[in-house]
Amino acid sequence: MTEIVLERRWPRLGRLDRVWIAVVAILAALAVVDADQAVAGVRFTGFALREVAPWLVLSIAIAAAAAATGADNLIARAFRGREPVMIVTAALFGGLSPFCSCGVIPLIAALLAMGVPLAPVMAFWLASPVMDPAMFVLTVGALGVDFAVAKTLAAVGLGLLGGFGVLALSRGGWLADPLRDGIGDGGCGGAKVRTPKPPVWAFWHEPARRAKFATEAWRSGLFLGKWLTLAFLLESVMLAYVPAELVASAVGGGGVVPVVVATLVGVPAYLNGYAALPLVSGLIEQGMAPGAGLAFLVAGGVSSIPAAIAVWALARTKVFALYLGFAFTGSMLAGLVFQLAIR
């Protein structure tokens, strides 16, 4: 009922109310049980949004310009029939790019909005949150070169697993129209076929194209802004009430079982990748299996709250389930392979 009223009074807010209501409800609950954390949550969310703002603005501008110029038609056409190559490229770029799980969200949204198939997007989506250049350097310092290289290979391998997995499923017709209504142009097997037209690069000379740019920028900005706000707020709650030390302590020990346990714990738990490094290093010194440490870091990174919420916001439930499934399977395999390799 609230959504209907909002849609009638303020059409642009009709689809936003559920997310914003959730944000307000979380803050209200925190204000009742822990006022200090409510304030801290607002500050954390504001700081996180400020940090990701450059990527957000850039991606919105790219998506809006692609729509206004008509370049999105060419981009969508360029990706058709080349998905295996794009999957490999996306996995490699994702494993080596400087995007964190937060910064990758607007870029992913821009790719989907331009009609890029879901398979390469999924490859990049899975690989990117796990490793970046700064993370590699810090991992070398905390856990050694072998661990840093293994984590990088795990990121790329995870991207390949997800990308080719989605490609196989899409060819069977199971992933037709994988994106939520109103998001992008579809994906693997679901992209709507449009008639390519020559792009008009100087779109600002035409009033209709300027209006299209403004409309697309406004739509993308509202969509990304609401979900990022909710994601960062939930992240602050997790960090406040689920101590990383408590989560990590459940994966001590050696053998295969800790790798599986580490993956099971890592997938639903958010653990900041940078903060996790010294914790995992300390647990390994106390006898934790290195493979379990790798599985925990990979699983926690790829299934972090911002990354997971982005998948939920953009894709249908079955794609979200696939994302988590690939995160679990890939993280566990990475941990087991690493454990066998260092014996």
C-alpha positions, -999 to +999 in steps of 0.1 A: +000+000+000+028+024+009+045+017-025+012+024-043+007+057-025+043+068-032+040+058-068+009+080-072+024+110-054+060+108-064+064+084-094+102+085-092+101+072-056+077+044-062+103+018-065+127+032-039+105+031-008+112-005+002+149+000+003+147+034+020+122+021+045+146-007+053+174+018+059+152+039+081+140+008+100+175-003+107+186+031+119+154+033+141+161-001+156+197+008+163+186+041+179+165+022+203+190-005+213+223+012+207+222+049+199+259+052+196+260+025+169+232+042+150+254+073+148+284+052+139+264+035+112+254+067+096+291+079+097+303+046+083+278+047+055+286+083+046+323+077+046+319+046+024+297+064+000+322+092-002+350+067-009+330+050-037+316+082-051+342+087-079+336+052-093+298+058-089+298+091-108+321+077-135+299+046-141+267+066-141+282+090-167+294+061-188+260+043-187+241+076-194+264+086-223+262+051-238+224+054-238+224+090-251+249+084-279+236+050-289+270+034-283+254+008-260+240-008-292+275-012-305+288-025-272+261-051-269+267-062-305+304-065-300+299-089-271+277-113-290+294-145-301+326-138-282+316-148-247+344-174-241+371-149-248+353-122-228+350-146-199+387-152-198+395-115-202+370-105-175+383-131-150+419-119-156+410-082-154+389-089-123+417-107-105+442-080-113+421-048-113+421-022-085+384-025-078+372-036-044+338-052-037+323-017-033+339+000-062+330-028-086+292-024-080+287+008-102+310-006-129+290-039-130+257-019-132+271+001-161+282-031-179+247-047-175+230-015-185+250-015-218+239-051-225+271-070-218+262-107-215+259-121-180+287-147-183+317-123-186+300-099-161+297-128-136+334-137-142+344-101-134+319-099-105+334-130-088+370-123-094+372-085-086+364-084-049+390-111-040+422-094-051+436-060-062+471-046-064+471-031-029+457-063-015+484-083-032+512-062-016+496-064+018+491-101+015+527-106+006+537-087+038+512-106+060+512-141+046+540-143+020+544-144-017+531-179-022+498-170-004+494-138-024+500-156-057+476-184-046+449-158-038+453-141-071+450-174-090+420-182-069+404-150-079+409-156-116+399-193-112+367-183-094+359-159-122+365-186-149+343-210-129+314-186-126+317-172-162+318-206-179+292-220-155+268-192-164+276-197-201+268-234-200+236-228-182+225-200-205+230-222-235+206-246-220+180-219-217+180-219-179+191-183-176+168-166-200+162-130-188+185-133-157+182-097-147+154-081-127+129-061-146+141-027-157+178-036-152+200-034-183+191-051-215+192-087-204+222-111-203+233-144-216+203-157-237+182-128-224+196-096-241+169-080-262+179-077-298+180-041-309+186-025-343+221-011-343+223+025-354+254+047-359+262+064-326+259+102-322+290+110-301+282+147-297+248+139-281+246+173-263+237+190-295+203+172-296+177+181-270+162+146-270+196+130-264+204+154-236+172+145-220+180+108-224+213+113-208+198+131-178+170+105-174+194+076-175+219+093-151+190+101-127+177+065-129+211+049-124+221+072-096+189+066-076+191+028-082+228+025-072+225+051-044+197+033-025+213-002-027+248+011-018+234+029+012+216-002+025+247-023+018+271-001+037+247+003+066+243-035+069+281-038+066+285-014+096+261-035+117+280-067+108+313-052+117+299-039+150+281-070+163+299-099+146+336-096+156+360-108+130+380-126+156+350-147+166+343-157+130+379-165+122+384-186+153+359-212+140+383-223+113+414-232+133+431-266+129+444-286+100+432-310+073+404-309+048+376-303+072+388-268+083+388-258+046+352-268+042+343-251+075+362-220+066+343-217+033+309-223+051+318-196+076+333-172+050+304-172+026+278-157+049+302-137+070+315-103+060+352-098+068+370-068+055+398-081+033+425-059+047+415-064+083+414-102+077+450-105+067+466-101+102+439-122+118+444-151+093+482-147+097+479-151+135+456-181+132+480-198+108+508-193+133+486-210+158+481-240+136+453-231+112+457-248+078+469-224+051+443-238+028+415-230+053+429-194+055+428-190+018+393-204+015+381-181+043+396-150+027+383-158-008+348-167+004+345-137+027+357-113+000+335-125-029+304-128-007+308-095+012+276-076+019+281-048-007+289-074-034+261-098-025+235-070-022+246-057-057+239-092-071+205-094-054+196-059-066+205-064-102+198-101-109+170-125-103+170-149-074+184-178-093+214-157-104+219-147-068+219-183-058+243-192-085+266-164-074+267-177-038+271-213-052+301-203-073+315-184-043+313-215-021+325-240-046+353-219-059+366-209-025+365-244-012+384-257-043+409-230-040+416-238-004+419-276-011+442-271-041+464-247-021+465-271+008+476-300-014+502-278-033+521-267-001+524-303+013 
